[in-house]
């Protein structure tokens, strides 16, 4: 089973759930609209076409394409965006050309040191906000402080570690970060990466010796993270009337409604604001007169920024996902990020990350041909 099957299933399920949510809560959400739904389905269809088609494009040319996307997406964010893109490109080329042979010969030994370094980084990032008293599970008001970036960075680095090896202890560490920070995104990303890497290595029927309850336990931990977020929501908004399960159904409808509004604001040629914003969620919130961040689904940014031309992003994402799946670790990371984008939306980080993962995967082929 290809890891991307999870993304396609999640995307279709999300649209269905969002439409159901808008029907179930007519007093809270407007009814679903035809035009945004057609655009969303067309986006997925074009993405699937470019993902499934065998493109006869030279690996070196693809490499240049992904490099260009990284630079074009990150540069408008400021000098640091351009510097990040250049540093990432240079570092990647050095790593690929220096380590590729070692990784091919003995992947576990070649990546062991990297996992150790990343685990240390995760622990440091996780502990800094705790020592500073920014613990959202205990103090919900700190969830939106600057320390949230420490939690998010720790969570995403944990995902990288799990893409290299599905270690249950690292999974628990990642879920602990999600529980303390109350970020469902982190909890979901960690669970996805762990599950996908485990399936890659052992298959769906894998029975872990002496640990047959590991996956059910992992599912319970993830549910705990979602319950923690619900607790913070009710603590922050005492007027919240929906129960836990009702909230889970309601949220897709809310995010999809934001997408519908962005669709109308961006058609037909786009406004070009979300992708090039340093605070995309805050930018979307400001469009509706709010000073909080809004998530906007995977279709929201292309529709608002580029209108009909936003469908070109679907073609790019489909091709990038296909290339990222050439390597197992990049496949896990790519599918995890793509699945997160379904409810959250595309921003400069996600789009450049997809370009980077595809570039990293393709660059290995370029290296092999140049040997």
C-alpha contacts under 8 A as a table, 3 or more apart, distances in Angstrom:
res1	aa1	res2	aa2	distance
1	X	5	X	7.20
2	X	5	X	5.76
3	X	6	X	6.01
3	X	7	X	7.66
3	X	196	X	6.34
3	X	200	X	7.84
3	X	325	X	7.97
3	X	331	X	6.90
3	X	332	X	6.84
3	X	335	X	6.53
4	X	7	X	5.06
4	X	8	X	6.48
4	X	321	X	7.96
4	X	331	X	7.97
4	X	335	X	5.65
5	X	8	X	5.28
5	X	9	X	6.15
6	X	9	X	5.25
6	X	10	X	6.03
6	X	335	X	7.63
6	X	339	X	7.79
7	X	10	X	5.06
7	X	11	X	6.07
7	X	335	X	6.24
7	X	336	X	7.94
7	X	338	X	6.69
7	X	339	X	5.21
8	X	11	X	5.16
8	X	12	X	6.35
9	X	12	X	5.40
9	X	13	X	6.03
10	X	13	X	5.04
10	X	14	X	5.88
10	X	339	X	6.88
10	X	342	X	7.82
11	X	14	X	5.12
11	X	15	X	6.47
11	X	339	X	7.48
11	X	342	X	6.22
12	X	15	X	5.35
12	X	16	X	6.35
13	X	16	X	5.12
13	X	17	X	5.99
14	X	17	X	5.07
14	X	18	X	5.99
14	X	252	X	6.94
14	X	342	X	7.53
14	X	343	X	7.76
15	X	18	X	5.10
15	X	19	X	6.24
16	X	19	X	5.30
16	X	20	X	6.22
17	X	20	X	5.03
17	X	21	X	5.99
17	X	249	X	7.01
17	X	252	X	6.64
17	X	253	X	7.39
18	X	21	X	5.01
18	X	22	X	6.32
18	X	249	X	7.75
18	X	250	X	7.86
18	X	252	X	4.79
18	X	253	X	4.25
18	X	254	X	7.84
18	X	256	X	6.19
19	X	22	X	5.22
19	X	23	X	6.39
19	X	32	X	6.09
19	X	253	X	6.64
20	X	23	X	5.07
20	X	24	X	6.01
20	X	253	X	7.74
21	X	24	X	5.07
21	X	25	X	6.03
21	X	249	X	5.91
21	X	250	X	5.56
21	X	252	X	7.02
21	X	253	X	5.02
22	X	25	X	5.40
22	X	26	X	6.06
22	X	29	X	5.43
22	X	30	X	6.38
22	X	31	X	5.61
22	X	32	X	6.39
22	X	250	X	7.87
22	X	253	X	5.44
23	X	26	X	5.68
23	X	31	X	6.31
23	X	32	X	7.68
25	X	28	X	5.40
25	X	29	X	5.91
25	X	250	X	7.60
26	X	29	X	5.27
26	X	30	X	6.16
26	X	31	X	6.71
27	X	30	X	7.69
29	X	253	X	7.22
29	X	254	X	7.13
29	X	257	X	7.46
30	X	257	X	7.56
32	X	37	X	7.84
33	X	36	X	6.13
33	X	37	X	6.49
33	X	260	X	7.59
34	X	37	X	5.20
34	X	38	X	6.22
35	X	38	X	5.17
35	X	39	X	6.32
36	X	39	X	5.03
36	X	40	X	6.14
36	X	259	X	7.91
36	X	260	X	5.74
36	X	263	X	6.38
37	X	40	X	5.08
37	X	41	X	6.21
38	X	41	X	5.20
38	X	42	X	6.01
39	X	42	X	5.01
39	X	43	X	6.03
40	X	43	X	5.06
40	X	44	X	6.45
40	X	299	X	6.04
41	X	44	X	5.20
41	X	45	X	6.12
42	X	45	X	4.95
42	X	46	X	6.07
42	X	311	X	7.78
43	X	46	X	5.39
43	X	47	X	6.13
43	X	299	X	7.32
43	X	311	X	5.74
43	X	314	X	5.59
44	X	47	X	5.03
44	X	48	X	6.06
44	X	314	X	6.99
45	X	48	X	5.07
45	X	49	X	6.23
46	X	49	X	5.06
46	X	50	X	6.34
46	X	311	X	7.35
46	X	314	X	5.98
46	X	315	X	5.84
46	X	318	X	7.70
47	X	50	X	5.34
47	X	51	X	6.04
47	X	314	X	4.61
47	X	315	X	4.96
47	X	316	X	7.52
47	X	317	X	6.42
47	X	318	X	4.37
47	X	319	X	7.67
48	X	51	X	4.90
48	X	52	X	5.98
48	X	318	X	6.04
49	X	52	X	5.36
49	X	53	X	6.00
49	X	315	X	7.75
49	X	318	X	7.37
50	X	53	X	5.40
50	X	315	X	5.49
50	X	316	X	7.63
50	X	318	X	4.97
50	X	319	X	5.35
51	X	315	X	7.89
51	X	317	X	7.97
51	X	318	X	4.22
51	X	319	X	5.06
51	X	320	X	7.81
51	X	321	X	6.66
51	X	322	X	5.23
52	X	318	X	7.97
52	X	322	X	7.46
57	X	61	X	6.82
57	X	62	X	6.78
58	X	61	X	5.26
58	X	62	X	6.43
59	X	62	X	5.05
59	X	63	X	6.09
59	X	362	X	6.11
59	X	363	X	7.55
59	X	365	X	7.00
59	X	366	X	6.18
60	X	63	X	4.94
60	X	64	X	6.40
60	X	362	X	7.87
60	X	363	X	7.64
60	X	366	X	6.21
61	X	64	X	5.14
61	X	65	X	6.33
62	X	65	X	4.93
62	X	66	X	6.33
62	X	359	X	7.62
62	X	362	X	7.40
63	X	66	X	5.35
63	X	67	X	6.22
63	X	359	X	5.41
63	X	362	X	6.33
63	X	363	X	6.48
64	X	67	X	5.00
64	X	68	X	6.10
65	X	68	X	5.15
65	X	69	X	6.34
66	X	69	X	5.09
66	X	70	X	6.28
66	X	355	X	5.03
66	X	356	X	6.77
66	X	358	X	7.08
66	X	359	X	5.61
67	X	70	X	5.27
67	X	71	X	6.38
67	X	89	X	7.31
67	X	355	X	7.34
67	X	356	X	7.60
67	X	359	X	7.06
68	X	71	X	5.23
68	X	72	X	5.99
69	X	72	X	5.09
69	X	73	X	5.89
69	X	352	X	6.86
69	X	355	X	6.62
70	X	73	X	5.39
70	X	74	X	6.02
70	X	85	X	6.09
70	X	351	X	7.98
70	X	352	X	4.94
70	X	353	X	7.99
70	X	355	X	6.24
70	X	356	X	7.01
71	X	74	X	5.40
71	X	75	X	5.63
71	X	82	X	6.27
71	X	85	X	5.64
71	X	86	X	7.48
72	X	75	X	5.63
72	X	76	X	7.18
73	X	76	X	6.58
73	X	77	X	7.86
73	X	275	X	7.51
73	X	276	X	7.03
73	X	348	X	5.95
73	X	351	X	7.68
73	X	352	X	6.52
74	X	77	X	5.61
74	X	78	X	7.67
74	X	81	X	4.64
74	X	82	X	5.77
74	X	84	X	7.72
74	X	85	X	6.54
74	X	276	X	7.80
74	X	348	X	6.39
74	X	352	X	7.17
75	X	78	X	5.80
75	X	79	X	6.69
75	X	80	X	7.80
75	X	81	X	4.95
75	X	82	X	4.30
75	X	85	X	7.70
76	X	81	X	7.15
76	X	82	X	7.80
76	X	276	X	5.96
77	X	80	X	7.40
77	X	81	X	5.36
77	X	82	X	7.79
77	X	276	X	6.06
77	X	277	X	6.60
77	X	278	X	6.06
78	X	81	X	5.27
78	X	82	X	6.75
79	X	82	X	5.27
79	X	83	X	6.15
80	X	83	X	4.89
80	X	84	X	5.92
81	X	84	X	5.10
81	X	85	X	6.28
82	X	85	X	5.13
82	X	86	X	6.26
83	X	86	X	5.21
83	X	87	X	5.99
84	X	87	X	5.14
84	X	88	X	5.97
85	X	88	X	5.18
85	X	89	X	6.21
86	X	89	X	5.15
86	X	90	X	6.17
87	X	90	X	5.26
87	X	91	X	5.97
88	X	91	X	5.22
88	X	92	X	5.94
89	X	92	X	5.19
89	X	93	X	6.29
90	X	93	X	5.35
90	X	94	X	6.35
91	X	94	X	5.17
91	X	95	X	6.10
92	X	95	X	5.13
92	X	96	X	5.98
92	X	360	X	6.89
93	X	96	X	5.23
93	X	97	X	6.10
93	X	363	X	7.66
94	X	97	X	5.43
94	X	98	X	5.95
95	X	98	X	5.20
95	X	99	X	5.55
95	X	100	X	7.49
96	X	99	X	5.46
96	X	100	X	5.18
96	X	360	X	7.78
96	X	363	X	7.23
96	X	364	X	6.40
96	X	367	X	7.52
97	X	100	X	5.89
97	X	101	X	7.99
97	X	367	X	6.55
98	X	101	X	7.37
99	X	102	X	5.27
99	X	103	X	6.07
99	X	110	X	7.76
100	X	103	X	5.17
100	X	104	X	6.18
100	X	364	X	7.05
101	X	104	X	5.18
101	X	105	X	6.31
102	X	105	X	5.16
102	X	106	X	6.02
102	X	107	X	7.06
102	X	110	X	6.14
103	X	106	X	5.37
103	X	107	X	4.34
103	X	108	X	7.77
103	X	109	X	7.99
103	X	110	X	5.42
103	X	111	X	7.44
104	X	107	X	6.03
106	X	109	X	5.74
106	X	110	X	6.15
107	X	110	X	5.09
107	X	111	X	6.05
108	X	111	X	5.37
108	X	112	X	5.91
109	X	112	X	5.20
109	X	113	X	7.53
110	X	113	X	6.97
110	X	114	X	7.78
111	X	114	X	5.07
111	X	115	X	6.18
111	X	164	X	7.29
112	X	115	X	5.20
112	X	116	X	6.33
113	X	116	X	5.08
113	X	117	X	6.24
114	X	117	X	5.17
114	X	118	X	6.14
115	X	118	X	5.14
115	X	119	X	6.00
115	X	161	X	5.73
115	X	164	X	7.68
116	X	119	X	5.15
116	X	120	X	6.32
117	X	120	X	5.24
117	X	121	X	6.36
118	X	121	X	4.97
118	X	122	X	6.12
118	X	157	X	6.62
118	X	158	X	7.62
118	X	161	X	6.82
119	X	122	X	5.01
119	X	123	X	6.25
119	X	157	X	7.97
119	X	158	X	7.28
119	X	161	X	7.42
120	X	123	X	5.22
120	X	124	X	6.29
121	X	124	X	5.22
121	X	125	X	6.16
121	X	154	X	7.42
121	X	157	X	7.96
122	X	125	X	5.20
122	X	126	X	6.00
122	X	153	X	7.77
122	X	154	X	4.63
122	X	155	X	7.48
122	X	157	X	6.39
122	X	158	X	6.64
123	X	126	X	5.06
123	X	127	X	6.05
123	X	154	X	7.43
124	X	127	X	5.27
124	X	128	X	6.16
125	X	128	X	5.59
125	X	129	X	7.50
125	X	150	X	5.26
125	X	151	X	6.69
125	X	153	X	7.22
125	X	154	X	5.54
126	X	129	X	6.57
126	X	130	X	7.03
126	X	150	X	6.52
126	X	151	X	5.88
126	X	154	X	5.99
126	X	177	X	6.71
127	X	130	X	5.07
127	X	131	X	6.12
128	X	131	X	5.39
128	X	132	X	6.37
128	X	150	X	7.61
129	X	132	X	4.89
129	X	133	X	6.22
129	X	134	X	5.08
129	X	135	X	7.00
129	X	147	X	5.71
129	X	150	X	7.00
129	X	151	X	7.84
130	X	133	X	5.13
130	X	134	X	5.55
130	X	135	X	5.75
131	X	134	X	7.59
134	X	139	X	7.14
134	X	142	X	5.38
134	X	143	X	7.49
134	X	145	X	7.79
134	X	147	X	6.73
135	X	138	X	5.60
135	X	139	X	5.68
135	X	140	X	7.49
135	X	142	X	6.55
135	X	143	X	7.47
135	X	180	X	6.22
135	X	181	X	6.47
136	X	139	X	4.62
136	X	140	X	4.33
136	X	141	X	6.69
136	X	142	X	5.34
136	X	143	X	4.90
136	X	180	X	6.24
136	X	181	X	5.26
136	X	182	X	6.47
136	X	232	X	7.77
137	X	140	X	5.97
137	X	179	X	7.09
137	X	180	X	5.21
137	X	181	X	6.29
137	X	182	X	6.19
137	X	228	X	6.95
137	X	232	X	6.86
139	X	142	X	5.88
139	X	143	X	7.71
140	X	143	X	5.58
140	X	232	X	5.78
140	X	235	X	7.29
140	X	236	X	6.77
141	X	144	X	6.78
141	X	145	X	7.79
141	X	236	X	7.52
142	X	145	X	5.12
142	X	147	X	7.84
143	X	147	X	7.87
143	X	148	X	6.20
143	X	181	X	6.70
143	X	182	X	7.66
144	X	147	X	7.73
144	X	148	X	6.21
145	X	148	X	5.89
146	X	149	X	6.14
147	X	150	X	5.32
147	X	151	X	6.92
148	X	151	X	5.16
148	X	152	X	6.20
148	X	181	X	7.37
149	X	152	X	4.97
149	X	153	X	5.95
150	X	153	X	5.22
150	X	154	X	6.07
151	X	154	X	5.10
151	X	155	X	6.08
151	X	177	X	6.62
151	X	178	X	7.80
151	X	181	X	6.46
152	X	155	X	5.04
152	X	156	X	6.24
152	X	186	X	6.91
153	X	156	X	5.26
153	X	157	X	6.14
154	X	157	X	5.26
154	X	158	X	6.19
154	X	174	X	7.89
154	X	177	X	7.51
155	X	158	X	5.08
155	X	159	X	6.48
155	X	174	X	5.90
155	X	177	X	6.63
155	X	178	X	7.30
155	X	186	X	5.43
155	X	189	X	7.99
155	X	190	X	7.24
156	X	159	X	4.97
156	X	160	X	6.47
156	X	186	X	7.18
156	X	189	X	7.71
156	X	190	X	7.89
157	X	160	X	4.99
157	X	161	X	6.41
158	X	161	X	5.08
158	X	162	X	6.31
158	X	170	X	7.01
158	X	171	X	7.73
158	X	173	X	7.96
158	X	174	X	5.87
158	X	190	X	6.89
159	X	162	X	5.12
159	X	163	X	6.20
159	X	174	X	7.80
159	X	189	X	6.66
159	X	190	X	5.32
159	X	193	X	5.89
159	X	194	X	7.78
159	X	333	X	7.31
160	X	163	X	5.08
160	X	164	X	6.72
160	X	333	X	6.91
161	X	164	X	5.36
161	X	165	X	6.48
161	X	166	X	8.00
161	X	170	X	7.71
162	X	165	X	4.95
162	X	166	X	4.90
162	X	167	X	6.47
162	X	170	X	7.10
162	X	171	X	7.29
162	X	190	X	7.59
162	X	193	X	5.96
162	X	194	X	5.61
162	X	197	X	7.10
163	X	166	X	6.82
163	X	193	X	5.96
163	X	194	X	7.14
163	X	197	X	5.93
163	X	328	X	7.86
163	X	329	X	4.86
163	X	330	X	7.43
163	X	332	X	5.72
163	X	333	X	6.39
164	X	197	X	7.71
164	X	329	X	5.67
165	X	197	X	6.95
166	X	170	X	7.87
166	X	171	X	7.67
166	X	193	X	7.90
166	X	194	X	5.22
166	X	195	X	7.69
166	X	197	X	5.78
166	X	198	X	5.68
167	X	170	X	5.34
167	X	171	X	6.33
167	X	194	X	7.55
168	X	171	X	4.81
168	X	172	X	6.24
168	X	194	X	7.81
169	X	172	X	5.11
169	X	173	X	6.28
170	X	173	X	4.89
170	X	174	X	6.17
171	X	174	X	5.12
171	X	175	X	6.25
171	X	190	X	6.39
171	X	191	X	7.09
171	X	194	X	6.62
172	X	175	X	5.06
172	X	176	X	6.03
173	X	176	X	5.02
173	X	177	X	6.36
174	X	177	X	5.11
174	X	178	X	6.37
174	X	186	X	7.37
174	X	187	X	6.90
174	X	190	X	6.00
175	X	178	X	4.85
175	X	179	X	6.00
175	X	186	X	7.40
175	X	187	X	5.28
175	X	190	X	6.88
175	X	191	X	7.93
175	X	221	X	7.04
175	X	222	X	6.97
175	X	225	X	7.19
176	X	179	X	4.96
176	X	180	X	6.11
177	X	180	X	5.35
177	X	181	X	5.98
177	X	186	X	7.62
177	X	187	X	7.90
178	X	181	X	5.18
178	X	182	X	5.35
178	X	183	X	5.14
178	X	184	X	6.40
178	X	185	X	7.77
178	X	186	X	5.31
178	X	187	X	5.02
178	X	225	X	6.35
179	X	182	X	4.95
179	X	183	X	7.10
179	X	187	X	7.56
179	X	224	X	7.45
179	X	225	X	4.93
179	X	228	X	6.39
179	X	229	X	7.95
182	X	225	X	6.56
182	X	226	X	7.71
182	X	228	X	5.92
182	X	229	X	4.92
182	X	232	X	7.42
183	X	186	X	5.55
183	X	187	X	6.74
183	X	225	X	7.76
183	X	229	X	6.85
184	X	187	X	5.03
184	X	188	X	6.04
184	X	225	X	6.38
184	X	226	X	5.96
184	X	229	X	6.77
185	X	188	X	5.23
185	X	189	X	6.03
185	X	340	X	7.13
186	X	189	X	5.12
186	X	190	X	6.06
187	X	190	X	5.35
187	X	191	X	6.20
187	X	222	X	6.13
187	X	225	X	6.47
188	X	191	X	5.14
188	X	192	X	6.05
188	X	222	X	7.11
188	X	340	X	7.98
189	X	192	X	5.14
189	X	193	X	6.13
189	X	336	X	6.02
189	X	337	X	7.60
189	X	340	X	7.05
190	X	193	X	5.28
190	X	194	X	6.14
191	X	194	X	5.20
191	X	195	X	6.06
191	X	218	X	7.52
191	X	222	X	7.24
192	X	195	X	5.21
192	X	196	X	5.94
192	X	336	X	6.05
193	X	196	X	5.25
193	X	197	X	6.04
193	X	332	X	5.90
193	X	333	X	6.86
193	X	336	X	6.17
194	X	197	X	5.44
194	X	198	X	6.10
195	X	198	X	5.15
195	X	199	X	6.16
196	X	199	X	5.16
196	X	200	X	6.13
196	X	332	X	6.10
197	X	200	X	4.97
197	X	201	X	6.33
197	X	328	X	7.82
197	X	329	X	7.64
197	X	332	X	6.35
198	X	201	X	5.31
198	X	202	X	5.94
198	X	203	X	7.16
199	X	202	X	5.24
199	X	203	X	4.30
199	X	204	X	5.45
199	X	206	X	7.67
200	X	203	X	5.90
200	X	328	X	7.45
202	X	205	X	7.47
202	X	206	X	5.27
203	X	206	X	5.52
207	X	211	X	7.84
207	X	212	X	6.16
208	X	211	X	5.18
208	X	212	X	5.49
208	X	214	X	7.81
209	X	212	X	6.74
211	X	214	X	5.40
212	X	215	X	7.34
213	X	216	X	5.44
213	X	217	X	6.00
214	X	217	X	5.07
214	X	218	X	6.13
215	X	218	X	4.88
215	X	219	X	6.24
216	X	219	X	5.03
216	X	220	X	6.32
217	X	220	X	5.07
217	X	221	X	6.25
218	X	221	X	5.09
218	X	222	X	6.34
219	X	222	X	5.14
219	X	223	X	6.30
220	X	223	X	5.04
220	X	224	X	6.21
221	X	224	X	4.97
221	X	225	X	6.51
222	X	225	X	5.09
222	X	226	X	6.55
223	X	226	X	5.09
223	X	227	X	6.21
224	X	227	X	4.99
224	X	228	X	6.17
225	X	228	X	5.04
225	X	229	X	6.40
226	X	229	X	5.11
226	X	230	X	6.28
227	X	230	X	4.96
227	X	231	X	6.20
227	X	244	X	7.35
228	X	231	X	5.05
228	X	232	X	6.37
229	X	232	X	5.10
229	X	233	X	6.20
230	X	233	X	4.99
230	X	234	X	6.30
230	X	244	X	6.51
231	X	234	X	5.30
231	X	235	X	6.11
232	X	235	X	4.95
232	X	236	X	5.98
233	X	236	X	5.17
233	X	237	X	5.90
233	X	240	X	7.74
234	X	237	X	5.05
234	X	238	X	5.31
234	X	239	X	7.55
234	X	240	X	5.85
235	X	238	X	5.78
237	X	240	X	5.62
242	X	246	X	5.62
242	X	247	X	5.75
243	X	246	X	5.11
243	X	247	X	5.95
244	X	247	X	5.19
244	X	248	X	6.47
245	X	248	X	5.10
245	X	249	X	6.53
246	X	249	X	5.21
246	X	250	X	6.01
247	X	250	X	4.85
247	X	251	X	6.01
248	X	251	X	5.67
248	X	252	X	7.54
249	X	252	X	6.36
249	X	253	X	7.35
250	X	253	X	5.41
250	X	254	X	6.49
251	X	254	X	5.10
251	X	255	X	6.32
252	X	255	X	5.22
252	X	256	X	5.94
252	X	343	X	7.06
253	X	256	X	5.11
253	X	257	X	6.01
254	X	257	X	5.09
254	X	258	X	6.43
255	X	258	X	5.14
255	X	259	X	6.47
255	X	294	X	7.72
255	X	295	X	5.93
255	X	296	X	5.24
255	X	297	X	6.27
255	X	343	X	6.76
255	X	344	X	8.00
256	X	259	X	4.93
256	X	260	X	6.32
256	X	296	X	6.58
256	X	297	X	6.37
257	X	260	X	4.98
257	X	261	X	6.41
258	X	261	X	5.22
258	X	262	X	6.24
258	X	294	X	7.73
258	X	295	X	7.54
258	X	296	X	5.50
258	X	300	X	7.66
259	X	262	X	4.99
259	X	263	X	6.01
259	X	296	X	5.08
259	X	297	X	6.25
259	X	299	X	6.76
259	X	300	X	4.61
260	X	263	X	4.97
260	X	264	X	6.56
260	X	300	X	7.58
261	X	264	X	5.30
261	X	265	X	6.32
262	X	265	X	4.98
262	X	266	X	6.01
262	X	300	X	5.98
262	X	301	X	7.76
262	X	303	X	6.77
262	X	304	X	5.22
263	X	266	X	5.31
263	X	267	X	6.10
263	X	300	X	6.60
263	X	303	X	5.17
263	X	304	X	5.62
263	X	307	X	7.42
264	X	267	X	5.58
264	X	304	X	7.80
265	X	270	X	7.73
265	X	271	X	7.79
265	X	304	X	6.27
266	X	269	X	6.47
266	X	270	X	4.22
266	X	271	X	5.64
266	X	303	X	5.76
266	X	304	X	3.85
266	X	305	X	6.22
266	X	306	X	6.85
266	X	307	X	5.20
267	X	270	X	5.67
267	X	303	X	6.85
267	X	304	X	6.91
267	X	306	X	7.84
267	X	307	X	4.65
267	X	308	X	6.84
268	X	306	X	7.85
268	X	307	X	4.82
268	X	308	X	5.78
269	X	305	X	7.91
269	X	306	X	5.46
269	X	307	X	4.46
269	X	308	X	6.16
269	X	309	X	6.93
270	X	303	X	6.81
270	X	304	X	5.25
270	X	305	X	4.52
270	X	306	X	3.90
270	X	307	X	4.28
270	X	308	X	7.69
271	X	304	X	6.02
271	X	305	X	4.83
271	X	306	X	6.55
271	X	307	X	7.86
272	X	275	X	7.09
272	X	276	X	7.34
272	X	304	X	6.97
272	X	305	X	3.88
272	X	306	X	6.29
273	X	276	X	5.78
273	X	277	X	6.16
273	X	283	X	7.78
273	X	304	X	7.82
273	X	305	X	5.90
274	X	277	X	5.27
274	X	280	X	5.07
274	X	281	X	7.95
274	X	283	X	6.68
274	X	284	X	7.17
274	X	301	X	6.09
274	X	304	X	7.67
274	X	305	X	6.43
274	X	347	X	6.83
275	X	280	X	6.84
275	X	301	X	6.74
275	X	305	X	7.14
275	X	346	X	7.32
275	X	347	X	4.99
275	X	348	X	5.37
276	X	280	X	7.80
276	X	347	X	7.80
276	X	348	X	6.62
277	X	280	X	5.18
277	X	283	X	7.14
277	X	348	X	7.83
279	X	282	X	5.29
279	X	283	X	6.05
280	X	283	X	4.91
280	X	284	X	6.25
280	X	293	X	7.86
280	X	347	X	6.57
281	X	284	X	5.17
281	X	285	X	6.21
281	X	292	X	7.75
281	X	293	X	4.31
281	X	294	X	4.87
281	X	295	X	5.90
281	X	296	X	7.96
282	X	285	X	4.94
282	X	286	X	6.14
282	X	291	X	6.74
282	X	292	X	5.78
282	X	293	X	4.15
282	X	294	X	6.52
283	X	286	X	5.12
283	X	287	X	6.53
283	X	293	X	7.33
284	X	287	X	5.20
284	X	288	X	7.10
284	X	293	X	6.80
284	X	294	X	5.82
284	X	295	X	7.75
284	X	296	X	7.88
285	X	288	X	5.49
285	X	289	X	6.55
285	X	290	X	5.05
285	X	291	X	6.13
285	X	292	X	5.65
285	X	293	X	5.08
285	X	294	X	5.07
286	X	289	X	4.83
286	X	290	X	5.05
286	X	291	X	5.95
286	X	292	X	7.61
287	X	290	X	7.41
290	X	293	X	7.91
295	X	343	X	6.90
295	X	344	X	4.85
295	X	345	X	6.21
296	X	299	X	7.49
296	X	300	X	5.22
296	X	301	X	7.31
296	X	343	X	6.70
296	X	344	X	5.85
296	X	345	X	5.18
297	X	300	X	5.42
297	X	301	X	7.79
297	X	341	X	6.55
297	X	342	X	5.16
297	X	343	X	4.33
297	X	344	X	5.09
297	X	345	X	4.11
297	X	346	X	7.43
298	X	301	X	6.86
298	X	302	X	7.88
298	X	341	X	5.25
298	X	342	X	4.64
298	X	343	X	6.43
298	X	344	X	6.73
298	X	345	X	4.11
298	X	346	X	5.52
299	X	302	X	5.81
299	X	303	X	6.18
299	X	342	X	7.89
299	X	345	X	6.91
299	X	346	X	7.84
300	X	303	X	5.31
300	X	304	X	6.06
300	X	345	X	6.46
300	X	346	X	7.72
301	X	304	X	5.23
301	X	305	X	5.72
301	X	306	X	8.00
301	X	345	X	6.61
301	X	346	X	5.95
301	X	347	X	7.36
302	X	305	X	5.35
302	X	306	X	5.54
302	X	307	X	6.50
302	X	309	X	7.71
302	X	310	X	4.19
302	X	311	X	6.92
302	X	313	X	6.79
302	X	346	X	7.92
303	X	306	X	5.76
303	X	307	X	4.42
303	X	308	X	6.73
303	X	310	X	5.57
303	X	311	X	7.97
304	X	307	X	5.69
305	X	310	X	7.14
306	X	309	X	5.15
306	X	310	X	4.69
307	X	310	X	5.37
308	X	311	X	6.09
309	X	312	X	5.69
309	X	313	X	7.90
310	X	313	X	5.46
310	X	314	X	7.30
311	X	314	X	5.09
311	X	315	X	6.81
312	X	315	X	5.11
312	X	316	X	6.40
313	X	316	X	4.99
313	X	317	X	6.05
314	X	317	X	5.15
314	X	318	X	6.10
315	X	318	X	5.21
315	X	319	X	6.34
316	X	319	X	5.27
316	X	320	X	6.04
317	X	320	X	4.97
317	X	321	X	5.94
317	X	354	X	7.43
318	X	321	X	5.24
318	X	322	X	6.30
319	X	322	X	5.11
319	X	323	X	6.33
320	X	323	X	5.17
320	X	324	X	6.00
320	X	354	X	6.44
320	X	355	X	6.37
320	X	357	X	7.87
320	X	358	X	5.23
321	X	324	X	5.06
321	X	325	X	6.27
321	X	331	X	7.67
321	X	334	X	6.49
321	X	335	X	7.49
321	X	354	X	7.38
321	X	358	X	6.93
322	X	325	X	5.42
322	X	326	X	7.20
323	X	326	X	5.51
323	X	358	X	5.18
323	X	359	X	8.00
323	X	361	X	6.54
323	X	362	X	6.57
324	X	327	X	6.40
324	X	330	X	5.44
324	X	331	X	5.22
324	X	334	X	6.40
324	X	354	X	7.89
324	X	357	X	5.63
324	X	358	X	4.32
324	X	359	X	7.74
324	X	360	X	7.80
324	X	361	X	5.60
324	X	362	X	7.66
325	X	328	X	6.45
325	X	330	X	6.41
325	X	331	X	4.15
325	X	332	X	7.86
325	X	334	X	7.67
325	X	361	X	7.82
326	X	330	X	7.74
326	X	331	X	6.97
326	X	361	X	6.23
326	X	362	X	7.77
327	X	330	X	5.50
327	X	331	X	5.90
327	X	361	X	6.01
328	X	331	X	5.01
328	X	332	X	6.36
329	X	332	X	5.26
329	X	333	X	6.41
330	X	333	X	5.05
330	X	334	X	5.88
330	X	357	X	5.76
330	X	358	X	7.65
330	X	360	X	7.88
330	X	361	X	6.86
331	X	334	X	5.13
331	X	335	X	6.08
332	X	335	X	5.43
332	X	336	X	6.05
333	X	336	X	5.11
333	X	337	X	6.13
333	X	357	X	7.75
334	X	337	X	5.21
334	X	338	X	6.02
334	X	354	X	6.25
334	X	357	X	6.73
335	X	338	X	5.01
335	X	339	X	5.97
336	X	339	X	5.23
336	X	340	X	6.28
337	X	340	X	5.08
337	X	341	X	6.21
337	X	350	X	6.87
337	X	354	X	7.76
338	X	341	X	5.08
338	X	342	X	6.76
339	X	342	X	5.46
339	X	343	X	8.00
340	X	343	X	6.35
340	X	344	X	6.21
340	X	345	X	7.84
341	X	344	X	4.90
341	X	345	X	4.65
341	X	346	X	5.78
341	X	350	X	7.53
342	X	345	X	6.03
346	X	349	X	7.97
346	X	350	X	5.88
346	X	351	X	6.42
347	X	350	X	5.44
347	X	351	X	6.14
348	X	351	X	5.35
348	X	352	X	5.87
349	X	352	X	5.41
349	X	353	X	5.86
350	X	353	X	5.00
350	X	354	X	6.22
351	X	354	X	5.21
351	X	355	X	6.35
352	X	355	X	4.95
352	X	356	X	6.01
353	X	356	X	4.91
353	X	357	X	6.14
354	X	357	X	5.19
354	X	358	X	6.19
355	X	358	X	5.25
355	X	359	X	5.97
356	X	359	X	4.93
356	X	360	X	5.97
357	X	360	X	5.06
357	X	361	X	6.21
358	X	361	X	5.18
358	X	362	X	6.09
359	X	362	X	5.15
359	X	363	X	5.80
360	X	363	X	5.17
360	X	364	X	6.68
361	X	364	X	5.61
361	X	365	X	7.23
362	X	365	X	5.29
362	X	366	X	6.46
363	X	366	X	4.88
363	X	367	X	6.11
364	X	367	X	5.00
364	X	368	X	6.24
365	X	368	X	5.03
365	X	369	X	6.29
366	X	369	X	5.26
366	X	370	X	6.26
367	X	370	X	5.12
367	X	371	X	6.31
368	X	371	X	5.36
